[in-house]
Amino acid sequence: MTRGLHLPVAWSAPGFPRLAGAWVATNLGDSALYLMIAVWVKELTGSDVAAGFVFVALGVPAILAPFIGMLADRMPRRRLLVINNAALVPVLLTLLLVTGADQLWLVYAVVVVYSAAGYVTASAQSGIIRAMLRDDQLASGNGLLSTIDNALRLVSPLIGTALYVWLGAPAVIVLTASCFAVAAVIVAGLPVGAAAPVREPGRGYFRELAAGFEYLFAPQSLRVVTIAVAIGFGATGLLNIVVFPALDAMSADPAAIGVLVPIQGAGAVIGGVLSATLVTRWGEGRTAALGLLLIAAGSVPFAFGSVVAGGVGMFVLGLGIPPTVVAFATLRQRLTPDALQGRTGAAGSIVINLPQTLASVLGAGLLAVVDFRVLIWVSVAAVVLGAATALLARRVAVVQPAAA
């Protein structure tokens, strides 16, 4: 019997529901904690710049990503995920020691470690997903994980905000630590990733370290989409910095971000659901271009000081993120051999996060002398440039499974 032409469902792959369950646990905690920390720092210090530097701290571990990627390509990836999730529990609980602005250094230190753990997850999980799914299931799998991630943005920030207002930061911290403990237990039972990847011979240490970046820029299609994503997501680092000034211009409380983020999540759920179909029909390059154009369009309303316009912008921006991320991840996973999955996964995270961090640092400095609206328009122009770049990528055919 010939296999049907319907879109393959990654959910049917052995172990994928378990991986998705761990993804639910980690993203539930992550979405609740992520923005709470910035709001918490804002209230502890009263400083927009101090709050903005939370996002800078999140980007600092990008310098460690090549080493993390190599680790994910040298040890059993399932074990690495378990250790990573379990280790985050005591790290996060140290935030319970913070009682005032004089301990801000501890908040930044924990955020740096927390962000580094995200690179470990991205690197190890890339290889896990590739081992679980066929070529023609990758877009579906990445789309499902993106949908789960963004669906939680509808509820997790509200839970985090409610806990923060009702019980304070410690309640959110304990919730997040508990979620990572649950994830560690779940991933321990994954059916793949028990053995270390087979290492490629004949490379020196530094060649191996740089192999992830080298491969991202080898195939033409992957090179072009990589550059497009670096430009587009890098520019959004300016948006991270202008969040609180934009809320001030809207006469909104900083905690209102806990309402705007679920609106973005609503758009991202739809974007996640559509991602696999878009990648399958249009190819990764055109899908990434569409996603970046939506991100640019969603950024524009923040320049107008309206809460309603900001809500619409968050929805459109959310709609554009999953197609861009899913297109990039799917193309990278499809074209990368198993022995390099960890390093290209880490390199891909750097492509997204490092330019974003550098833009955040630049934006934090410029915010004192430049109106935040100028930064928004610069970001929009750069994201549009990224979209135009993505259209230059050649389409690479998906390898279809053999007829049964």
N, C-alpha and C positions, 0 to 999 in steps of 0.2 A: 504494500500500500504506500502511495506517495504521501509525504508529509504535506499538510495543508499550507496555504499561503497566508494564514492569519499571523498576526504579530506574536512571536513566542512569548510565553509568560514565564518570567524568571522565578516566580513563586513556586513553580513545580520542581525546581532544581533542588536536589538533596542538600539540606543544611541552610538553604536561603531563608526560610521562615525563622530559624534560630538566629541567624545573623541580623535579620530585620528586628527581632525582639531585643537584641542587645542594642541596636541602633535606636530603638524607641527609648530604652532606659537612659542611654547617655545623652540623647538630645533633649529629653524631658528635663534633666538636670541642667544641661548646658544652656538651654533657652531661658530657664528661670534665673540663672546666675549671671549670664553674660552682661545684660544691660543693668541689672541691679547693682553691680559693682561700680559702674560709672556714675549712676545716680547716688549711690552711697558716698563715693568720693566727693561728688559735687556738694552733698549736704554736710559732709565732714569739714570741708575746706571753704566752701562758697566760691570755688574757682572753676571757671569753664576750662581753663588750660589744664589744671590738675585732673579734671574729669576726662579731658581729651587724651591725656597721656596714658590713661588706662588702655586705650586702643594702640598707643605706641608700644606699651609693654607687651601687648598681645603679639606684636609683630617682631619683637626682638629675637625670639628663638629661631627665626628664619636662618640665621647664621649657622645654626647647628643642624639644619635639615639634611645636608649631604651625609653627615655622620650617622644621623638617625636612619636615613634611607639605606645606607650600607648595612647597618645593624639588621634592618628588616629583610635584607637579602642574604644574611649570613646565619641567622638563627631561626628556629621554627616560628612561623608567624603567629600561630595560635597561642603558643606560650607567651610570646611577646605581648599580645593583646591582653592576656590575663594579667600579667605582671603590671602592665601599664595602667589598667583600670583599677587594680587593687592598690597600687602605690598612690594614686590620686586621692584616696580616701583620707589618709592622715595629712596629706599636704593641704587639702581644702579645709580640714578642720582647724588648722592653725589660724585661719582667719577669725576664729572665735576669740582670739587673743587681742584683736584690734578694738580699742575703745575710744580713740581720738585721732586727730589729725597728725599728732606727733609720731604715730605708728604707720604713717602712709607708706613708708618704705617696705613694710611687711606685706601690705596689699599688693604693691607692684611686684615684689619678689614672688609671691604666690601666683600672680597672673602670668609671669614669665614661665614658671614651671608648668602651669596649667596649659599654656599655649604650646610649650614643647611637647607635652603629652599628646596634644592634638596632631602634631606632625608624626608621632609614633603611630597613632591610630590610622592616619591617612596612608602612611607607607605600608604598614602591615596589611591593612584592609584591602588595599589595591591588589596585592597578590592573592589574598583570600577570594576576592570576587572573581578574579581572572581564572582561578582554579575551579571555581564552582560553576561558572557559566560559559556556554558556547559563545562564539562570536556574535551570532544573531540574537542572543539573549542579553547581551551587555547593555544595550540602550534601555531595554525594559527594566533590567535590574537597577541600573543607575537612576532611572526615572522613578522607580518605586521607592528607593531609599531617599531620593530628593523630596518626593511627596510626603513621606513620613516625617522627614526633618522639618519641612515647612508647615505641615499640618499641625505639628506641635507648637508652632509659633502662634497659633490661634488661641491656645490655652495656657501654655507654659508661662509666658510673660504676665498673663493675668493672675495665675497662681503665684508667681514670684512677687508681683506687685502687691497682691492681697496679703501674702505672708509678711512682706517687708513693712507694709503699713500697720498690720495688726500686731505682729510679733517681733518685727525688726529683722536686721540682716542675719542674725544667727539661725533663724528658722530656714531661710533660703540656703544657707551654707550647709546645714545638716541634710536638707532635702537633696541637694546636689551630690554630696558625698555618698548618701545612701543609694542614689541612682547608679553611680559608678561601681559600687560594691555589687549590686545586682547584675550589672553588665559583665563583671569579671566572672561570675558564676555561669552566666549564659554562654559566653564565648568559649568556656572550657570544654563544652560539648560539641563544638563544630567538627564536622566530619573531614575537613581538609585543613592543611597547614600544620600537620603534626611533624613533618620532616623539614629540615632546612633546605632551601633552594640549592640546586646544583650550581656551583661557582664556575664562571668562565675562566679558562686558563690563560696564561700568557700576558696578564696585565699587571703593571706596577700598582702600588697602593694609591697614588694620586690619580692615576688613570681610572682606577676603579671608583674612587671617590667622585670624580667628575663625570662618570659614565652616564648618569641620569640626565644631566644637562646636555651632554653630547648627543644623546639619543633624541631628546626633545627637539633638537634642531637638525636632525638628519633627514627624515622623510619630508618632502616639500609640504605636504598637507599639514602634517603635525607642526612643522616649523612656523607656518603662516598663522595657524590657529593659536599657537603658543604666544606669538608676538601680539596678536590681536587681543588676547585675554590679558596679557601683561599691561597693555596700554589701557584697555577698558576698565579693568578692575583696579589698576593702579590709581586711576583718576578718581575713583570713588573714595579713596582715602581722604580726599578733601571734604567729602560729605560727612564722614565720621566726626570731623572737627567742628563742622558748622551746625551739628544737631542742636546743641543747647542754645546758641545764639538765635537759631531759627525758631525754636520754641519760645524764646523771650519775645521775638518779633510777633509771634502769634498770641502773646499774652497768655501762654499756657504754662502750667507747672511742669518742672522737669520730669515728674513721675508720669506725665501724660504720654511719655514715650512707651510706657507699658500698654497703652491703648493703641498707639499708632503701629507698633510692631506686629500685633495680631492682624491688622489690616494688610500689612505687607505679606503676612503669612497666608491670608486668604488668596491673594493674587498668586503667591508662590505655589500653593496647592494646585491651582489650575495649571500653572506653568509646568509643574512636575508631572501632572497627569498627561499633558500634551507632549512632553519632551521626547519620549520614545517614538511616538508617531512622527514628529517633526524630523528627528534624526534619521529614521528609516526612509522617509519619503524625500527629504531635501538634502540629506548628507550633513556632516558635522559642520562644515564651513558656513553654509547658509543659515543653519540653525543658530550657530553662535552669533552671526551677524544680526539676525532678528532679535535675539535676546539682548544684545548690547544696545540696539536701537531703542528697545523698550526701557532699558535702564536709564538711558539718556532722557527719554521723554518723561519718565517718572521723577527725575531729579528736578525738572524745571519748576514745578509748582512751589517748591520750597523758597523760591526767590520772592514770593508775593505776600508773605505774612498772613496767610489764611489757614486756619485749622482744617477747614473743609477741603481746600485745595491740597493741603499737605496729606490728608487722608487719601485723596484720589491718587496723588503722586506715589504714595507708599504702595498702593495696590498695583499700579502699573509697573513700578520698580520691582516689586515682588514677582510679577508675572514674567519679567525678563531674566531674572537670575537663574532659575533652574534650567531653561534650555541652553544657556551659555555654559554652565557648569557641566551638565550632562553631556553636551556635545564634546567638550574638551576632554572629559574623563573617559568617555567611550572611545574616542579616537586614540587617545594615549594607551589605554589598556589593550585595544585591538592590535596595535602596531608594535607593542613592546614585548620582548621575550620574558619568560617567567623570571629568569635570573636578574633582570633589571627592573622588575615591577616596583620594588621598594624604593629604589633610587629615582626612577622617573616619577613615582608618586610624590616623593619628597620634593623633587625639583618642580613638579607641577604646583605643589602648595606654595613654594617660594615664588613662582611666577605670579601667583595670585596675591600672596600676602606681603612680600617684600616691597614691591612698588607701592602697594597700598600704605604700608608703614612709612616709607620715605615721604609719600605725599602727605600723610598725617603729620609727620614732623615738620615739614615745610609749612603746612597749613596752620599748625599751632603757632608757629613763629609769625606768620603773616596776619593771623587773626587780630593781633594787637595793633596793626597799622592799616589793614585793608578791610573794607566792609565785607561781611560774610557772603553777600550776594555775588560779589566778584568771583569768589572761590567756587560758587555753584556754577556760574556760567563757564568758567575755565574747565571744570569737571565735565560738564555737558559736551563741550567741544571735543575734549579728548576721548570721551566714550564713543562719540560718533566716528572719530578717526579710527578707533579700534574696530568698529563695525565694518567700515569700508575695507580695512585690512583683511578681515575674516573672509570677505567675498572672494579674495584671490586664491583661496585654498582649492586644490584639485580634489575631486571626490574620489574616495577609495572604496571599492566594492566590498560589501560584507560577504564573508565566506559562509555559504549556506550549508546546513547539515546534509549528510548523504541521505538518499531516499531509503526508507525502511521497507 
